[in-house]
Amino acid sequence: MKLNNIFILGISYNELDTLEREKFILNNPEKIIKELKVKGKVAGYVNLVTCLRVEFYLELKKYEDLDEILENWEFKDRIYVFKGMEAIKYLFKISCGYYSIIKGEDQILSQIKNSYLDSLKNKKTSKILNVIFNKAIELGKNFRTVSKVSYNALSLEALSYKIIKKHVNNIESKKILILGIGDLAKSILYVFLKEGINDITITNRTKHKALEIKNTFNVNVIDFENKDKEVAKADIVISVTSAPHLVLKKENIQEYLCNDKEYIFLDLAVPRDIDSEIGEIKNITLINIDDVWDIYNNNIKKRDSIMKNYEYLIENQINNFKKWYSFYTKGEKKCLLELEG
């Protein structure tokens, strides 16, 4: 099978650092490809740009046209090139998330789809590229459905919810106290609200910032000075402040605690917010950032194993494409023979 006119040219975080990738994009690498398309040397192309990679998927008329593109690009010595079935397999693996930092993540599939649809809308693609991209998108969806690779959450906020849920029954009915209102605190707040937990109280040393959150989310706000008493009223306490010192100390909260109530404390701050001695109180389970990272690392290993076990789906889709291409080329030959006849 010959697909020697299909190419991928690209750079990623492995070849260029962030500043170099920015420079590469600002130099408008698409310009030369547009010019070659006008001249009829490029049959079609799709440009994929993410925070980690810049790639051009091309159907060229002649192999020599590749040199004309590379000669006009900066960092040409670090551009990777894939050709023919190697290029198609690479795109298929990209769509499944094999080359993402978090294997199997969903965002890359959305980015591929949007890049393709943009090229299709602006009439930049070709018939063969349309089929290749449709099969890549189809594969990406099917891979995630069959492998369930995304079921093992990897974001810190999702893992936090997961680890707490392991320790608590009927989490939806529990009262939550969140100390801090930074980006991570907001992400955790969003996850808990999304899961139907509505009895949430937040506090922050700067109260007006907490009140701003109250205007966005349906939560309660208390003065930071009242946090020790509020701890006793909560079932789950999550602390993620930027304080350089302990925020919750055993001697300050112990007198308010209920002896017949189970508490979960989650400390996601670095340095720690919660006194380790609090974890020694018999009815308190203290979870810290290291416990969460242990789950993260286990999930990473599970993902790597899943990616390996379901690689056969890529081979299946490659075979599907080969069958299509075989019929396609036979059809073209038949048309030529009819025209010559």
C-alpha positions in Angstrom: 0.0 0.0 0.0 1.4 3.4 -1.0 0.3 6.6 0.8 3.6 8.4 0.4 1.8 11.7 -0.2 0.5 11.9 3.4 2.7 13.6 5.9 2.8 15.0 9.4 5.2 17.8 10.2 5.3 19.0 13.8 7.0 20.1 17.0 6.0 19.4 20.5 7.1 20.1 24.1 9.7 17.3 23.6 11.5 19.2 20.8 10.9 22.9 21.7 10.4 24.6 25.0 7.4 27.0 25.6 9.2 30.1 24.3 10.5 28.3 21.3 7.0 27.0 20.4 5.7 30.5 20.8 8.3 31.8 18.4 7.6 29.0 15.9 3.8 29.9 15.9 4.5 33.7 15.7 6.6 33.1 12.6 3.4 31.8 10.9 4.4 28.4 9.7 1.1 28.0 7.9 1.9 30.8 5.5 4.2 28.6 3.2 1.6 25.8 3.2 -1.2 28.2 2.1 1.1 29.4 -0.7 1.8 25.9 -1.8 -1.9 25.0 -1.7 -2.6 28.0 -4.0 0.1 26.7 -6.4 -1.5 23.2 -6.3 1.4 21.6 -4.6 -0.6 20.9 -1.4 -3.8 19.0 -2.0 -5.0 19.6 1.6 -4.0 20.1 5.2 -5.2 20.3 8.8 -3.3 22.4 11.4 -3.5 21.2 15.0 -2.2 23.7 17.6 -2.4 22.9 21.3 -0.4 24.1 24.3 1.9 21.1 23.8 2.2 20.7 20.1 2.0 22.3 16.6 1.3 19.8 13.8 0.4 20.0 10.1 -1.3 17.0 8.5 -0.7 17.2 4.8 -1.5 15.6 1.5 1.2 16.7 -0.9 1.3 16.3 -4.7 5.1 15.5 -4.7 7.6 14.4 -2.1 9.9 17.3 -3.2 7.3 19.8 -1.9 8.2 18.7 1.6 11.6 20.3 1.3 10.2 23.6 0.3 8.1 23.7 3.4 10.9 22.8 5.8 13.4 25.2 4.2 11.0 28.1 5.1 10.5 27.0 8.7 12.5 27.9 11.7 13.8 25.1 13.9 13.7 22.8 10.8 16.4 20.6 12.3 14.0 19.7 15.2 10.8 19.2 13.1 9.6 15.6 13.2 8.2 14.1 10.1 5.9 11.1 9.7 4.9 9.6 6.3 2.2 7.3 4.9 0.8 4.7 7.2 3.3 5.8 9.9 1.6 9.2 9.9 -1.9 7.8 10.0 -1.0 5.5 12.9 0.5 8.5 14.7 -2.7 10.5 14.3 -4.8 7.6 15.5 -2.6 7.2 18.6 -2.8 11.0 19.2 -6.6 10.9 19.0 -6.7 8.1 21.7 -4.4 10.2 24.0 -1.3 8.0 23.8 1.0 11.0 23.5 -0.7 13.3 26.0 0.9 14.0 29.3 -2.1 12.4 31.0 -2.7 9.3 28.9 -6.1 9.0 27.4 -7.3 12.5 28.4 -10.3 13.8 26.5 -9.1 17.3 25.5 -6.9 16.2 22.7 -9.8 14.5 20.9 -11.8 17.7 21.1 -8.9 19.7 19.8 -8.4 17.3 16.8 -12.1 17.5 16.0 -12.2 21.3 16.2 -9.0 21.6 14.0 -10.4 19.3 11.4 -13.8 21.0 11.3 -12.1 24.4 10.9 -10.1 23.1 8.0 -13.1 21.5 6.5 -15.2 24.7 6.8 -12.4 26.7 5.2 -11.9 24.2 2.4 -8.3 23.3 3.3 -8.7 19.5 3.5 -8.7 16.8 0.8 -10.9 13.7 0.4 -8.2 11.4 1.8 -7.6 13.7 4.8 -11.3 13.8 5.4 -11.5 10.1 5.7 -8.3 9.8 7.8 -9.6 12.4 10.3 -13.1 11.0 10.5 -11.6 7.6 11.3 -9.3 9.2 13.9 -12.2 10.9 15.6 -14.3 7.8 15.4 -11.5 5.8 16.9 -10.8 8.3 19.7 -14.4 8.1 20.8 -14.6 4.4 20.6 -11.3 3.9 22.4 -12.5 5.9 25.5 -15.9 4.1 25.5 -14.5 0.6 25.3 -11.4 1.1 27.5 -13.0 3.4 30.0 -9.6 5.0 30.4 -11.1 8.3 31.6 -12.9 6.6 34.5 -9.8 6.9 36.7 -9.9 10.6 37.6 -6.5 12.4 37.7 -7.3 16.0 38.6 -6.5 16.9 42.2 -10.1 18.1 42.8 -11.6 14.9 41.4 -9.2 12.7 43.4 -10.0 14.7 46.5 -13.7 14.0 46.1 -13.0 10.3 45.4 -10.8 9.8 48.4 -13.3 11.5 50.7 -16.2 9.4 49.3 -14.3 6.3 50.2 -14.4 7.3 53.8 -17.9 8.7 54.0 -21.3 7.2 53.5 -24.1 9.4 52.1 -21.7 12.2 51.2 -24.5 14.3 49.7 -26.0 14.8 53.2 -22.7 16.0 54.8 -21.7 19.5 55.9 -18.5 20.7 54.2 -16.1 23.4 55.4 -13.5 24.7 52.9 -10.7 26.9 54.1 -9.2 29.0 51.3 -10.6 30.3 48.1 -7.7 29.9 45.6 -8.0 28.1 42.2 -7.8 24.7 43.7 -10.5 25.5 46.4 -12.8 26.8 43.6 -12.2 23.6 41.6 -13.0 21.5 44.6 -16.1 23.6 45.3 -17.3 23.1 41.8 -16.9 19.3 41.9 -18.7 19.0 45.2 -21.6 21.2 44.0 -21.8 19.2 40.8 -22.1 16.0 42.8 -25.1 17.4 44.6 -23.5 18.5 47.9 -25.2 21.7 48.8 -24.3 22.3 52.5 -21.0 24.0 52.0 -19.4 26.7 54.0 -16.2 28.6 52.9 -13.9 30.9 54.8 -10.9 33.0 54.0 -8.6 35.3 55.8 -9.7 38.0 53.4 -13.5 37.9 53.8 -14.4 40.0 50.8 -12.8 37.4 48.5 -15.0 34.7 50.1 -18.0 36.9 49.6 -17.2 37.1 45.9 -17.3 33.3 45.7 -20.7 33.4 47.5 -22.0 35.5 44.6 -21.1 32.8 42.1 -21.9 29.7 44.1 -24.6 29.0 46.6 -22.4 28.6 49.7 -22.2 30.0 53.2 -19.5 32.3 54.3 -18.1 32.7 57.8 -15.4 34.9 59.4 -12.0 33.3 59.4 -11.7 33.9 63.1 -14.7 31.6 63.7 -13.1 28.6 61.8 -12.3 26.6 64.9 -15.9 26.5 66.1 -17.2 25.9 62.6 -14.9 22.8 62.3 -17.0 21.1 65.0 -20.2 21.7 63.0 -18.8 20.2 59.8 -18.4 16.6 58.8 -15.7 17.2 56.2 -13.0 19.9 56.5 -10.9 20.7 53.5 -8.0 23.2 53.9 -6.1 24.6 50.9 -4.9 28.0 52.0 -1.6 29.7 51.0 -0.7 30.3 54.7 3.0 29.7 55.6 2.0 28.2 59.0 -0.6 25.8 60.5 -4.2 27.1 60.2 -5.9 24.4 62.3 -4.2 23.3 65.6 -5.3 20.5 67.9 -5.4 22.7 71.0 -7.6 25.2 69.3 -10.3 22.9 68.0 -10.4 20.0 70.4 -12.8 21.7 72.9 -15.4 22.2 70.2 -15.4 18.7 68.7 -18.2 16.2 69.2 -17.0 12.9 70.6 -19.8 10.9 69.0 -19.2 12.2 65.5 -16.8 11.1 62.8 -14.8 13.8 61.0 -12.8 13.8 57.8 -10.0 16.4 57.5 -8.3 16.8 54.1 -5.1 18.9 54.0 -4.1 19.9 50.4 -1.8 22.8 51.3 1.9 23.0 51.0 3.2 23.8 53.6 0.6 21.9 55.6 -2.5 23.8 57.0 -3.6 21.1 59.5 -1.6 20.1 62.6 -0.7 16.4 62.2 -1.7 15.8 65.9 -5.3 16.4 64.9 -5.0 13.0 63.1 -4.4 11.4 66.4 -7.8 12.2 67.7 -9.8 8.9 67.7 -12.8 10.2 65.7 -10.9 12.1 63.1 -9.4 10.8 59.8 -6.7 13.1 58.5 -5.8 12.8 54.8 -2.9 14.9 53.4 -1.6 15.7 50.0 0.8 12.7 49.9 -2.2 10.3 50.3 -3.9 11.9 47.3 -0.7 11.6 45.2 -0.5 7.9 46.1 -4.0 7.5 44.5 -2.8 9.7 41.5 0.2 7.5 40.9 -1.9 4.3 41.2 -4.3 5.7 38.6 -1.4 6.7 36.3 -0.2 3.0 36.4 -3.8 1.8 35.7 -4.0 4.2 32.7 -0.7 3.0 31.3 -1.9 -0.6 31.6 -5.2 0.3 29.9 -3.5 2.1 27.1 -1.3 -1.0 26.4 -4.2 -3.5 26.7 -6.5 -1.6 24.2 -3.9 -0.8 21.6 -5.5 -3.4 19.4 -8.3 -0.9 18.7 -5.8 1.2 16.8 -4.7 -1.7 14.7 -8.4 -2.5 14.0 -9.0 1.0 12.8 -5.8 0.9 10.7 -7.1 -2.2 9.0 -10.5 -0.5 8.4 -8.7 2.4 6.8 -6.6 0.1 4.6 -9.8 -1.6 3.4 -11.4 1.8 2.5 -8.2 2.9 0.7 -8.0 -0.3 -1.3 -11.6 0.2 -2.6 -10.8 3.9 -3.2 -7.8 3.2 -5.3 -9.5 0.4 -7.2 -12.4 2.9 -8.0 -9.9 5.5 -9.2 -8.2 2.9 -11.5 -11.6 1.8 -12.8 -12.5 5.4 -13.7 -9.2 5.9 -15.5 -9.7 2.8 -17.5 -13.2 3.8 -18.5 -11.9 7.3 -19.5 -9.1 5.7 -21.6 -11.5 3.2 -23.1 
